[in-house]
């Protein structure tokens, strides 16, 4: 899952070397939180107009997690 998120985001940003993902442990609700860190200049590219790209990234990640019977949440920091 982490590799999927990294590969999606690296295709969007100008500085792919600064893409970093940290993963929290599963919380009491059974949700794994992925924290996405990108360069400050690339933040707009990842979020998109009115959050459309961020929403699309979260949708793709939730669909992939559902195939593995997981629950995830993507936070963009």
mmCIF file of the N, C-alpha and C atoms, coordinates in Angstrom:
data_MODEL
# 
_entry.id   MODEL 
# 
loop_
_atom_site.group_PDB 
_atom_site.id 
_atom_site.type_symbol 
_atom_site.label_atom_id 
_atom_site.label_alt_id 
_atom_site.label_comp_id 
_atom_site.label_asym_id 
_atom_site.label_entity_id 
_atom_site.label_seq_id 
_atom_site.pdbx_PDB_ins_code 
_atom_site.Cartn_x 
_atom_site.Cartn_y 
_atom_site.Cartn_z 
_atom_site.occupancy 
_atom_site.B_iso_or_equiv 
_atom_site.pdbx_formal_charge 
_atom_site.auth_seq_id 
_atom_site.auth_comp_id 
_atom_site.auth_asym_id 
_atom_site.auth_atom_id 
_atom_site.pdbx_PDB_model_num 
ATOM 1   N N  . UNK A 1 1  ? 0.825   -1.184 0.000   1.00 0.00 ? 1  UNK A N  1 
ATOM 2   C CA . UNK A 1 1  ? 0.000   0.000  0.000   1.00 0.00 ? 1  UNK A CA 1 
ATOM 3   C C  . UNK A 1 1  ? 0.875   1.255  0.000   1.00 0.00 ? 1  UNK A C  1 
ATOM 4   N N  . UNK A 1 2  ? 1.905   1.239  0.808   1.00 0.00 ? 2  UNK A N  1 
ATOM 5   C CA . UNK A 1 2  ? 2.800   2.388  0.887   1.00 0.00 ? 2  UNK A CA 1 
ATOM 6   C C  . UNK A 1 2  ? 3.467   2.638  -0.462  1.00 0.00 ? 2  UNK A C  1 
ATOM 7   N N  . UNK A 1 3  ? 3.880   1.576  -1.132  1.00 0.00 ? 3  UNK A N  1 
ATOM 8   C CA . UNK A 1 3  ? 4.540   1.705  -2.426  1.00 0.00 ? 3  UNK A CA 1 
ATOM 9   C C  . UNK A 1 3  ? 3.580   2.252  -3.484  1.00 0.00 ? 3  UNK A C  1 
ATOM 10  N N  . UNK A 1 4  ? 2.322   1.844  -3.411  1.00 0.00 ? 4  UNK A N  1 
ATOM 11  C CA . UNK A 1 4  ? 1.314   2.352  -4.344  1.00 0.00 ? 4  UNK A CA 1 
ATOM 12  C C  . UNK A 1 4  ? 1.136   3.853  -4.169  1.00 0.00 ? 4  UNK A C  1 
ATOM 13  N N  . UNK A 1 5  ? 1.026   4.312  -2.944  1.00 0.00 ? 5  UNK A N  1 
ATOM 14  C CA . UNK A 1 5  ? 0.860   5.739  -2.674  1.00 0.00 ? 5  UNK A CA 1 
ATOM 15  C C  . UNK A 1 5  ? 2.070   6.529  -3.162  1.00 0.00 ? 5  UNK A C  1 
ATOM 16  N N  . UNK A 1 6  ? 3.256   6.014  -2.914  1.00 0.00 ? 6  UNK A N  1 
ATOM 17  C CA . UNK A 1 6  ? 4.470   6.700  -3.348  1.00 0.00 ? 6  UNK A CA 1 
ATOM 18  C C  . UNK A 1 6  ? 4.531   6.779  -4.864  1.00 0.00 ? 6  UNK A C  1 
ATOM 19  N N  . UNK A 1 7  ? 4.204   5.699  -5.557  1.00 0.00 ? 7  UNK A N  1 
ATOM 20  C CA . UNK A 1 7  ? 4.284   5.711  -7.020  1.00 0.00 ? 7  UNK A CA 1 
ATOM 21  C C  . UNK A 1 7  ? 3.252   6.651  -7.629  1.00 0.00 ? 7  UNK A C  1 
ATOM 22  N N  . UNK A 1 8  ? 2.072   6.746  -7.038  1.00 0.00 ? 8  UNK A N  1 
ATOM 23  C CA . UNK A 1 8  ? 1.054   7.672  -7.543  1.00 0.00 ? 8  UNK A CA 1 
ATOM 24  C C  . UNK A 1 8  ? 1.533   9.108  -7.398  1.00 0.00 ? 8  UNK A C  1 
ATOM 25  N N  . UNK A 1 9  ? 2.033   9.445  -6.225  1.00 0.00 ? 9  UNK A N  1 
ATOM 26  C CA . UNK A 1 9  ? 2.404   10.828 -5.935  1.00 0.00 ? 9  UNK A CA 1 
ATOM 27  C C  . UNK A 1 9  ? 3.664   11.241 -6.682  1.00 0.00 ? 9  UNK A C  1 
ATOM 28  N N  . UNK A 1 10 ? 4.611   10.339 -6.845  1.00 0.00 ? 10 UNK A N  1 
ATOM 29  C CA . UNK A 1 10 ? 5.845   10.694 -7.559  1.00 0.00 ? 10 UNK A CA 1 
ATOM 30  C C  . UNK A 1 10 ? 5.571   11.106 -9.003  1.00 0.00 ? 10 UNK A C  1 
ATOM 31  N N  . UNK A 1 11 ? 4.509   10.596 -9.588  1.00 0.00 ? 11 UNK A N  1 
ATOM 32  C CA . UNK A 1 11 ? 4.145   10.984 -10.939 1.00 0.00 ? 11 UNK A CA 1 
ATOM 33  C C  . UNK A 1 11 ? 3.548   12.373 -11.029 1.00 0.00 ? 11 UNK A C  1 
ATOM 34  N N  . UNK A 1 12 ? 3.167   12.943 -9.902  1.00 0.00 ? 12 UNK A N  1 
ATOM 35  C CA . UNK A 1 12 ? 2.518   14.255 -9.876  1.00 0.00 ? 12 UNK A CA 1 
ATOM 36  C C  . UNK A 1 12 ? 3.455   15.408 -9.542  1.00 0.00 ? 12 UNK A C  1 
ATOM 37  N N  . UNK A 1 13 ? 4.501   15.136 -8.803  1.00 0.00 ? 13 UNK A N  1 
ATOM 38  C CA . UNK A 1 13 ? 5.303   16.208 -8.232  1.00 0.00 ? 13 UNK A CA 1 
ATOM 39  C C  . UNK A 1 13 ? 6.540   16.535 -9.062  1.00 0.00 ? 13 UNK A C  1 
ATOM 40  N N  . UNK A 1 14 ? 7.120   17.722 -8.792  1.00 0.00 ? 14 UNK A N  1 
ATOM 41  C CA . UNK A 1 14 ? 8.347   18.161 -9.460  1.00 0.00 ? 14 UNK A CA 1 
ATOM 42  C C  . UNK A 1 14 ? 9.587   17.581 -8.774  1.00 0.00 ? 14 UNK A C  1 
ATOM 43  N N  . UNK A 1 15 ? 9.486   17.349 -7.456  1.00 0.00 ? 15 UNK A N  1 
ATOM 44  C CA . UNK A 1 15 ? 10.611  16.826 -6.684  1.00 0.00 ? 15 UNK A CA 1 
ATOM 45  C C  . UNK A 1 15 ? 10.253  15.459 -6.110  1.00 0.00 ? 15 UNK A C  1 
ATOM 46  N N  . UNK A 1 16 ? 10.340  14.416 -6.923  1.00 0.00 ? 16 UNK A N  1 
ATOM 47  C CA . UNK A 1 16 ? 9.937   13.084 -6.443  1.00 0.00 ? 16 UNK A CA 1 
ATOM 48  C C  . UNK A 1 16 ? 10.838  12.533 -5.337  1.00 0.00 ? 16 UNK A C  1 
ATOM 49  N N  . UNK A 1 17 ? 12.066  13.058 -5.210  1.00 0.00 ? 17 UNK A N  1 
ATOM 50  C CA . UNK A 1 17 ? 12.959  12.563 -4.166  1.00 0.00 ? 17 UNK A CA 1 
ATOM 51  C C  . UNK A 1 17 ? 12.494  12.968 -2.774  1.00 0.00 ? 17 UNK A C  1 
ATOM 52  N N  . UNK A 1 18 ? 11.656  13.996 -2.685  1.00 0.00 ? 18 UNK A N  1 
ATOM 53  C CA . UNK A 1 18 ? 11.204  14.484 -1.383  1.00 0.00 ? 18 UNK A CA 1 
ATOM 54  C C  . UNK A 1 18 ? 9.871   13.883 -0.951  1.00 0.00 ? 18 UNK A C  1 
ATOM 55  N N  . UNK A 1 19 ? 9.351   12.926 -1.712  1.00 0.00 ? 19 UNK A N  1 
ATOM 56  C CA . UNK A 1 19 ? 8.106   12.260 -1.338  1.00 0.00 ? 19 UNK A CA 1 
ATOM 57  C C  . UNK A 1 19 ? 8.427   11.247 -0.242  1.00 0.00 ? 19 UNK A C  1 
ATOM 58  N N  . UNK A 1 20 ? 7.683   11.343 0.852   1.00 0.00 ? 20 UNK A N  1 
ATOM 59  C CA . UNK A 1 20 ? 7.914   10.457 1.984   1.00 0.00 ? 20 UNK A CA 1 
ATOM 60  C C  . UNK A 1 20 ? 6.565   10.044 2.568   1.00 0.00 ? 20 UNK A C  1 
ATOM 61  N N  . UNK A 1 21 ? 6.430   8.788  2.934   1.00 0.00 ? 21 UNK A N  1 
ATOM 62  C CA . UNK A 1 21 ? 5.198   8.289  3.531   1.00 0.00 ? 21 UNK A CA 1 
ATOM 63  C C  . UNK A 1 21 ? 5.542   7.594  4.839   1.00 0.00 ? 21 UNK A C  1 
ATOM 64  N N  . UNK A 1 22 ? 4.842   7.992  5.898   1.00 0.00 ? 22 UNK A N  1 
ATOM 65  C CA . UNK A 1 22 ? 4.976   7.292  7.173   1.00 0.00 ? 22 UNK A CA 1 
ATOM 66  C C  . UNK A 1 22 ? 3.641   6.620  7.480   1.00 0.00 ? 22 UNK A C  1 
ATOM 67  N N  . UNK A 1 23 ? 3.722   5.474  8.118   1.00 0.00 ? 23 UNK A N  1 
ATOM 68  C CA . UNK A 1 23 ? 2.529   4.678  8.394   1.00 0.00 ? 23 UNK A CA 1 
ATOM 69  C C  . UNK A 1 23 ? 2.369   4.520  9.895   1.00 0.00 ? 23 UNK A C  1 
ATOM 70  N N  . UNK A 1 24 ? 1.190   4.881  10.396  1.00 0.00 ? 24 UNK A N  1 
ATOM 71  C CA . UNK A 1 24 ? 0.872   4.677  11.816  1.00 0.00 ? 24 UNK A CA 1 
ATOM 72  C C  . UNK A 1 24 ? 0.369   3.259  12.018  1.00 0.00 ? 24 UNK A C  1 
ATOM 73  N N  . UNK A 1 25 ? 0.415   2.823  13.256  1.00 0.00 ? 25 UNK A N  1 
ATOM 74  C CA . UNK A 1 25 ? -0.138  1.517  13.613  1.00 0.00 ? 25 UNK A CA 1 
ATOM 75  C C  . UNK A 1 25 ? -1.658  1.555  13.464  1.00 0.00 ? 25 UNK A C  1 
ATOM 76  N N  . UNK A 1 26 ? -2.251  0.398  13.353  1.00 0.00 ? 26 UNK A N  1 
ATOM 77  C CA . UNK A 1 26 ? -3.709  0.303  13.247  1.00 0.00 ? 26 UNK A CA 1 
ATOM 78  C C  . UNK A 1 26 ? -4.319  0.826  14.540  1.00 0.00 ? 26 UNK A C  1 
ATOM 79  N N  . UNK A 1 27 ? -5.272  1.759  14.415  1.00 0.00 ? 27 UNK A N  1 
ATOM 80  C CA . UNK A 1 27 ? -5.889  2.335  15.621  1.00 0.00 ? 27 UNK A CA 1 
ATOM 81  C C  . UNK A 1 27 ? -7.026  1.457  16.121  1.00 0.00 ? 27 UNK A C  1 
ATOM 82  N N  . UNK A 1 28 ? -7.723  1.923  17.154  1.00 0.00 ? 28 UNK A N  1 
ATOM 83  C CA . UNK A 1 28 ? -8.766  1.108  17.779  1.00 0.00 ? 28 UNK A CA 1 
ATOM 84  C C  . UNK A 1 28 ? -9.953  0.847  16.858  1.00 0.00 ? 28 UNK A C  1 
ATOM 85  N N  . UNK A 1 29 ? -10.103 1.688  15.815  1.00 0.00 ? 29 UNK A N  1 
ATOM 86  C CA . UNK A 1 29 ? -11.196 1.477  14.852  1.00 0.00 ? 29 UNK A CA 1 
ATOM 87  C C  . UNK A 1 29 ? -10.785 0.587  13.684  1.00 0.00 ? 29 UNK A C  1 
ATOM 88  N N  . UNK A 1 30 ? -9.548  0.117  13.686  1.00 0.00 ? 30 UNK A N  1 
ATOM 89  C CA . UNK A 1 30 ? -9.069  -0.756 12.623  1.00 0.00 ? 30 UNK A CA 1 
ATOM 90  C C  . UNK A 1 30 ? -8.586  -0.018 11.398  1.00 0.00 ? 30 UNK A C  1 
ATOM 91  N N  . UNK A 1 31 ? -8.279  1.268  11.541  1.00 0.00 ? 31 UNK A N  1 
ATOM 92  C CA . UNK A 1 31 ? -7.857  2.086  10.402  1.00 0.00 ? 31 UNK A CA 1 
ATOM 93  C C  . UNK A 1 31 ? -6.356  2.350  10.494  1.00 0.00 ? 31 UNK A C  1 
ATOM 94  N N  . UNK A 1 32 ? -5.661  2.143  9.377   1.00 0.00 ? 32 UNK A N  1 
ATOM 95  C CA . UNK A 1 32 ? -4.247  2.465  9.270   1.00 0.00 ? 32 UNK A CA 1 
ATOM 96  C C  . UNK A 1 32 ? -4.135  3.831  8.616   1.00 0.00 ? 32 UNK A C  1 
ATOM 97  N N  . UNK A 1 33 ? -3.380  4.742  9.233   1.00 0.00 ? 33 UNK A N  1 
ATOM 98  C CA . UNK A 1 33 ? -3.243  6.100  8.701   1.00 0.00 ? 33 UNK A CA 1 
ATOM 99  C C  . UNK A 1 33 ? -1.894  6.226  8.005   1.00 0.00 ? 33 UNK A C  1 
ATOM 100 N N  . UNK A 1 34 ? -1.942  6.687  6.746   1.00 0.00 ? 34 UNK A N  1 
ATOM 101 C CA . UNK A 1 34 ? -0.745  6.954  5.956   1.00 0.00 ? 34 UNK A CA 1 
ATOM 102 C C  . UNK A 1 34 ? -0.557  8.465  5.901   1.00 0.00 ? 34 UNK A C  1 
ATOM 103 N N  . UNK A 1 35 ? 0.620   8.939  6.327   1.00 0.00 ? 35 UNK A N  1 
ATOM 104 C CA . UNK A 1 35 ? 0.928   10.367 6.296   1.00 0.00 ? 35 UNK A CA 1 
ATOM 105 C C  . UNK A 1 35 ? 1.840   10.634 5.105   1.00 0.00 ? 35 UNK A C  1 
ATOM 106 N N  . UNK A 1 36 ? 1.382   11.460 4.187   1.00 0.00 ? 36 UNK A N  1 
ATOM 107 C CA . UNK A 1 36 ? 2.122   11.788 2.973   1.00 0.00 ? 36 UNK A CA 1 
ATOM 108 C C  . UNK A 1 36 ? 2.815   13.125 3.165   1.00 0.00 ? 36 UNK A C  1 
ATOM 109 N N  . UNK A 1 37 ? 4.119   13.150 2.933   1.00 0.00 ? 37 UNK A N  1 
ATOM 110 C CA . UNK A 1 37 ? 4.906   14.373 3.034   1.00 0.00 ? 37 UNK A CA 1 
ATOM 111 C C  . UNK A 1 37 ? 5.524   14.654 1.673   1.00 0.00 ? 37 UNK A C  1 
ATOM 112 N N  . UNK A 1 38 ? 5.316   15.873 1.160   1.00 0.00 ? 38 UNK A N  1 
ATOM 113 C CA . UNK A 1 38 ? 5.914   16.299 -0.106  1.00 0.00 ? 38 UNK A CA 1 
ATOM 114 C C  . UNK A 1 38 ? 6.585   17.645 0.107   1.00 0.00 ? 38 UNK A C  1 
ATOM 115 N N  . UNK A 1 39 ? 7.360   18.094 -0.889  1.00 0.00 ? 39 UNK A N  1 
ATOM 116 C CA . UNK A 1 39 ? 7.996   19.409 -0.809  1.00 0.00 ? 39 UNK A CA 1 
ATOM 117 C C  . UNK A 1 39 ? 6.919   20.487 -0.774  1.00 0.00 ? 39 UNK A C  1 
ATOM 118 N N  . UNK A 1 40 ? 7.230   21.602 -0.150  1.00 0.00 ? 40 UNK A N  1 
ATOM 119 C CA . UNK A 1 40 ? 6.268   22.695 -0.003  1.00 0.00 ? 40 UNK A CA 1 
ATOM 120 C C  . UNK A 1 40 ? 5.758   23.179 -1.364  1.00 0.00 ? 40 UNK A C  1 
ATOM 121 N N  . UNK A 1 41 ? 6.647   23.215 -2.352  1.00 0.00 ? 41 UNK A N  1 
ATOM 122 C CA . UNK A 1 41 ? 6.264   23.680 -3.695  1.00 0.00 ? 41 UNK A CA 1 
ATOM 123 C C  . UNK A 1 41 ? 5.318   22.713 -4.396  1.00 0.00 ? 41 UNK A C  1 
ATOM 124 N N  . UNK A 1 42 ? 5.357   21.450 -4.003  1.00 0.00 ? 42 UNK A N  1 
ATOM 125 C CA . UNK A 1 42 ? 4.531   20.426 -4.645  1.00 0.00 ? 42 UNK A CA 1 
ATOM 126 C C  . UNK A 1 42 ? 3.194   20.212 -3.954  1.00 0.00 ? 42 UNK A C  1 
ATOM 127 N N  . UNK A 1 43 ? 2.959   20.902 -2.859  1.00 0.00 ? 43 UNK A N  1 
ATOM 128 C CA . UNK A 1 43 ? 1.724   20.695 -2.100  1.00 0.00 ? 43 UNK A CA 1 
ATOM 129 C C  . UNK A 1 43 ? 0.490   20.987 -2.963  1.00 0.00 ? 43 UNK A C  1 
ATOM 130 N N  . UNK A 1 44 ? 0.535   22.039 -3.738  1.00 0.00 ? 44 UNK A N  1 
ATOM 131 C CA . UNK A 1 44 ? -0.597  22.387 -4.595  1.00 0.00 ? 44 UNK A CA 1 
ATOM 132 C C  . UNK A 1 44 ? -0.861  21.353 -5.667  1.00 0.00 ? 44 UNK A C  1 
ATOM 133 N N  . UNK A 1 45 ? 0.194   20.741 -6.167  1.00 0.00 ? 45 UNK A N  1 
ATOM 134 C CA . UNK A 1 45 ? 0.033   19.706 -7.194  1.00 0.00 ? 45 UNK A CA 1 
ATOM 135 C C  . UNK A 1 45 ? -0.643  18.467 -6.624  1.00 0.00 ? 45 UNK A C  1 
ATOM 136 N N  . UNK A 1 46 ? -0.341  18.145 -5.385  1.00 0.00 ? 46 UNK A N  1 
ATOM 137 C CA . UNK A 1 46 ? -0.913  16.946 -4.764  1.00 0.00 ? 46 UNK A CA 1 
ATOM 138 C C  . UNK A 1 46 ? -2.358  17.198 -4.331  1.00 0.00 ? 46 UNK A C  1 
ATOM 139 N N  . UNK A 1 47 ? -2.646  18.405 -3.878  1.00 0.00 ? 47 UNK A N  1 
ATOM 140 C CA . UNK A 1 47 ? -4.005  18.708 -3.432  1.00 0.00 ? 47 UNK A CA 1 
ATOM 141 C C  . UNK A 1 47 ? -4.918  18.988 -4.624  1.00 0.00 ? 47 UNK A C  1 
ATOM 142 N N  . UNK A 1 48 ? -4.448  19.765 -5.595  1.00 0.00 ? 48 UNK A N  1 
ATOM 143 C CA . UNK A 1 48 ? -5.243  20.057 -6.791  1.00 0.00 ? 48 UNK A CA 1 
ATOM 144 C C  . UNK A 1 48 ? -6.292  21.126 -6.532  1.00 0.00 ? 48 UNK A C  1 
ATOM 145 N N  . UNK A 1 49 ? -6.982  21.508 -7.580  1.00 0.00 ? 49 UNK A N  1 
ATOM 146 C CA . UNK A 1 49 ? -8.019  22.522 -7.475  1.00 0.00 ? 49 UNK A CA 1 
ATOM 147 C C  . UNK A 1 49 ? -9.192  21.984 -6.663  1.00 0.00 ? 49 UNK A C  1 
ATOM 148 N N  . UNK A 1 50 ? -9.517  22.708 -5.620  1.00 0.00 ? 50 UNK A N  1 
ATOM 149 C CA . UNK A 1 50 ? -10.602 22.346 -4.710  1.00 0.00 ? 50 UNK A CA 1 
ATOM 150 C C  . UNK A 1 50 ? -10.443 20.931 -4.148  1.00 0.00 ? 50 UNK A C  1 
ATOM 151 N N  . UNK A 1 51 ? -9.201  20.458 -4.059  1.00 0.00 ? 51 UNK A N  1 
ATOM 152 C CA . UNK A 1 51 ? -8.932  19.156 -3.454  1.00 0.00 ? 51 UNK A CA 1 
ATOM 153 C C  . UNK A 1 51 ? -9.267  17.960 -4.314  1.00 0.00 ? 51 UNK A C  1 
ATOM 154 N N  . UNK A 1 52 ? -9.444  18.174 -5.602  1.00 0.00 ? 52 UNK A N  1 
ATOM 155 C CA . UNK A 1 52 ? -9.854  17.054 -6.473  1.00 0.00 ? 52 UNK A CA 1 
ATOM 156 C C  . UNK A 1 52 ? -8.808  15.955 -6.573  1.00 0.00 ? 52 UNK A C  1 
ATOM 157 N N  . UNK A 1 53 ? -7.542  16.329 -6.715  1.00 0.00 ? 53 UNK A N  1 
ATOM 158 C CA . UNK A 1 53 ? -6.492  15.311 -6.848  1.00 0.00 ? 53 UNK A CA 1 
ATOM 159 C C  . UNK A 1 53 ? -6.327  14.547 -5.535  1.00 0.00 ? 53 UNK A C  1 
ATOM 160 N N  . UNK A 1 54 ? -6.349  15.271 -4.419  1.00 0.00 ? 54 UNK A N  1 
ATOM 161 C CA . UNK A 1 54 ? -6.245  14.611 -3.110  1.00 0.00 ? 54 UNK A CA 1 
ATOM 162 C C  . UNK A 1 54 ? -7.397  13.636 -2.909  1.00 0.00 ? 54 UNK A C  1 
ATOM 163 N N  . UNK A 1 55 ? -8.582  14.043 -3.305  1.00 0.00 ? 55 UNK A N  1 
ATOM 164 C CA . UNK A 1 55 ? -9.753  13.172 -3.181  1.00 0.00 ? 55 UNK A CA 1 
ATOM 165 C C  . UNK A 1 55 ? -9.598  11.924 -4.054  1.00 0.00 ? 55 UNK A C  1 
ATOM 166 N N  . UNK A 1 56 ? -9.063  12.107 -5.255  1.00 0.00 ? 56 UNK A N  1 
ATOM 167 C CA . UNK A 1 56 ? -8.852  10.969 -6.166  1.00 0.00 ? 56 UNK A CA 1 
ATOM 168 C C  . UNK A 1 56 ? -7.805  10.009 -5.604  1.00 0.00 ? 56 UNK A C  1 
ATOM 169 N N  . UNK A 1 57 ? -6.736  10.559 -5.034  1.00 0.00 ? 57 UNK A N  1 
ATOM 170 C CA . UNK A 1 57 ? -5.704  9.708  -4.430  1.00 0.00 ? 57 UNK A CA 1 
ATOM 171 C C  . UNK A 1 57 ? -6.301  8.889  -3.293  1.00 0.00 ? 57 UNK A C  1 
ATOM 172 N N  . UNK A 1 58 ? -7.089  9.533  -2.457  1.00 0.00 ? 58 UNK A N  1 
ATOM 173 C CA . UNK A 1 58 ? -7.715  8.820  -1.329  1.00 0.00 ? 58 UNK A CA 1 
ATOM 174 C C  . UNK A 1 58 ? -8.676  7.742  -1.808  1.00 0.00 ? 58 UNK A C  1 
ATOM 175 N N  . UNK A 1 59 ? -9.404  8.023  -2.886  1.00 0.00 ? 59 UNK A N  1 
ATOM 176 C CA . UNK A 1 59 ? -10.347 7.045  -3.431  1.00 0.00 ? 59 UNK A CA 1 
ATOM 177 C C  . UNK A 1 59 ? -9.617  5.822  -3.962  1.00 0.00 ? 59 UNK A C  1 
ATOM 178 N N  . UNK A 1 60 ? -8.542  6.028  -4.696  1.00 0.00 ? 60 UNK A N  1 
ATOM 179 C CA . UNK A 1 60 ? -7.768  4.912  -5.245  1.00 0.00 ? 60 UNK A CA 1 
ATOM 180 C C  . UNK A 1 60 ? -7.163  4.081  -4.114  1.00 0.00 ? 60 UNK A C  1 
ATOM 181 N N  . UNK A 1 61 ? -6.644  4.763  -3.113  1.00 0.00 ? 61 UNK A N  1 
ATOM 182 C CA . UNK A 1 61 ? -6.022  4.042  -1.994  1.00 0.00 ? 61 UNK A CA 1 
ATOM 183 C C  . UNK A 1 61 ? -7.057  3.244  -1.195  1.00 0.00 ? 61 UNK A C  1 
ATOM 184 N N  . UNK A 1 62 ? -8.232  3.807  -0.976  1.00 0.00 ? 62 UNK A N  1 
ATOM 185 C CA . UNK A 1 62 ? -9.281  3.071  -0.254  1.00 0.00 ? 62 UNK A CA 1 
ATOM 186 C C  . UNK A 1 62 ? -9.741  1.857  -1.057  1.00 0.00 ? 62 UNK A C  1 
ATOM 187 N N  . UNK A 1 63 ? -9.833  2.004  -2.380  1.00 0.00 ? 63 UNK A N  1 
ATOM 188 C CA . UNK A 1 63 ? -10.243 0.876  -3.218  1.00 0.00 ? 63 UNK A CA 1 
ATOM 189 C C  . UNK A 1 63 ? -9.206  -0.240 -3.165  1.00 0.00 ? 63 UNK A C  1 
ATOM 190 N N  . UNK A 1 64 ? -7.931  0.129  -3.207  1.00 0.00 ? 64 UNK A N  1 
ATOM 191 C CA . UNK A 1 64 ? -6.872  -0.885 -3.135  1.00 0.00 ? 64 UNK A CA 1 
ATOM 192 C C  . UNK A 1 64 ? -6.868  -1.557 -1.765  1.00 0.00 ? 64 UNK A C  1 
ATOM 193 N N  . UNK A 1 65 ? -7.110  -0.793 -0.721  1.00 0.00 ? 65 UNK A N  1 
ATOM 194 C CA . UNK A 1 65 ? -7.137  -1.363 0.626   1.00 0.00 ? 65 UNK A CA 1 
ATOM 195 C C  . UNK A 1 65 ? -8.328  -2.295 0.803   1.00 0.00 ? 65 UNK A C  1 
ATOM 196 N N  . UNK A 1 66 ? -9.446  -1.947 0.192   1.00 0.00 ? 66 UNK A N  1 
ATOM 197 C CA . UNK A 1 66 ? -10.641 -2.782 0.305   1.00 0.00 ? 66 UNK A CA 1 
ATOM 198 C C  . UNK A 1 66 ? -10.413 -4.161 -0.298  1.00 0.00 ? 66 UNK A C  1 
ATOM 199 N N  . UNK A 1 67 ? -9.586  -4.218 -1.327  1.00 0.00 ? 67 UNK A N  1 
ATOM 200 C CA . UNK A 1 67 ? -9.281  -5.517 -1.934  1.00 0.00 ? 67 UNK A CA 1 
ATOM 201 C C  . UNK A 1 67 ? -8.509  -6.412 -0.971  1.00 0.00 ? 67 UNK A C  1 
ATOM 202 N N  . UNK A 1 68 ? -7.782  -5.780 -0.031  1.00 0.00 ? 68 UNK A N  1 
ATOM 203 C CA . UNK A 1 68 ? -7.004  -6.531 0.955   1.00 0.00 ? 68 UNK A CA 1 
ATOM 204 C C  . UNK A 1 68 ? -7.703  -6.588 2.311   1.00 0.00 ? 68 UNK A C  1 
ATOM 205 N N  . UNK A 1 69 ? -8.988  -6.232 2.337   1.00 0.00 ? 69 UNK A N  1 
ATOM 206 C CA . UNK A 1 69 ? -9.773  -6.196 3.574   1.00 0.00 ? 69 UNK A CA 1 
ATOM 207 C C  . UNK A 1 69 ? -9.125  -5.326 4.647   1.00 0.00 ? 69 UNK A C  1 
ATOM 208 N N  . UNK A 1 70 ? -8.637  -4.155 4.223   1.00 0.00 ? 70 UNK A N  1 
ATOM 209 C CA . UNK A 1 70 ? -8.043  -3.192 5.148   1.00 0.00 ? 70 UNK A CA 1 
ATOM 210 C C  . UNK A 1 70 ? -8.848  -1.907 5.108   1.00 0.00 ? 70 UNK A C  1 
ATOM 211 N N  . UNK A 1 71 ? -8.696  -1.112 6.136   1.00 0.00 ? 71 UNK A N  1 
ATOM 212 C CA . UNK A 1 71 ? -9.271  0.228  6.166   1.00 0.00 ? 71 UNK A CA 1 
ATOM 213 C C  . UNK A 1 71 ? -8.112  1.199  6.310   1.00 0.00 ? 71 UNK A C  1 
ATOM 214 N N  . UNK A 1 72 ? -8.044  2.187  5.413   1.00 0.00 ? 72 UNK A N  1 
ATOM 215 C CA . UNK A 1 72 ? -6.956  3.148  5.486   1.00 0.00 ? 72 UNK A CA 1 
ATOM 216 C C  . UNK A 1 72 ? -7.466  4.564  5.397   1.00 0.00 ? 72 UNK A C  1 
ATOM 217 N N  . UNK A 1 73 ? -6.599  5.481  5.772   1.00 0.00 ? 73 UNK A N  1 
ATOM 218 C CA . UNK A 1 73 ? -6.884  6.896  5.667   1.00 0.00 ? 73 UNK A CA 1 
ATOM 219 C C  . UNK A 1 73 ? -5.576  7.557  5.220   1.00 0.00 ? 73 UNK A C  1 
ATOM 220 N N  . UNK A 1 74 ? -5.642  8.494  4.259   1.00 0.00 ? 74 UNK A N  1 
ATOM 221 C CA . UNK A 1 74 ? -4.464  9.193  3.768   1.00 0.00 ? 74 UNK A CA 1 
ATOM 222 C C  . UNK A 1 74 ? -4.526  10.638 4.241   1.00 0.00 ? 74 UNK A C  1 
ATOM 223 N N  . UNK A 1 75 ? -3.481  11.047 4.978   1.00 0.00 ? 75 UNK A N  1 
ATOM 224 C CA . UNK A 1 75 ? -3.366  12.430 5.435   1.00 0.00 ? 75 UNK A CA 1 
ATOM 225 C C  . UNK A 1 75 ? -2.217  13.083 4.650   1.00 0.00 ? 75 UNK A C  1 
ATOM 226 N N  . UNK A 1 76 ? -2.471  14.270 4.133   1.00 0.00 ? 76 UNK A N  1 
ATOM 227 C CA . UNK A 1 76 ? -1.437  15.004 3.398   1.00 0.00 ? 76 UNK A CA 1 
ATOM 228 C C  . UNK A 1 76 ? -0.887  16.073 4.324   1.00 0.00 ? 76 UNK A C  1 
ATOM 229 N N  . UNK A 1 77 ? 0.382   15.913 4.699   1.00 0.00 ? 77 UNK A N  1 
ATOM 230 C CA . UNK A 1 77 ? 1.008   16.854 5.639   1.00 0.00 ? 77 UNK A CA 1 
ATOM 231 C C  . UNK A 1 77 ? 1.960   17.781 4.893   1.00 0.00 ? 77 UNK A C  1 
# 
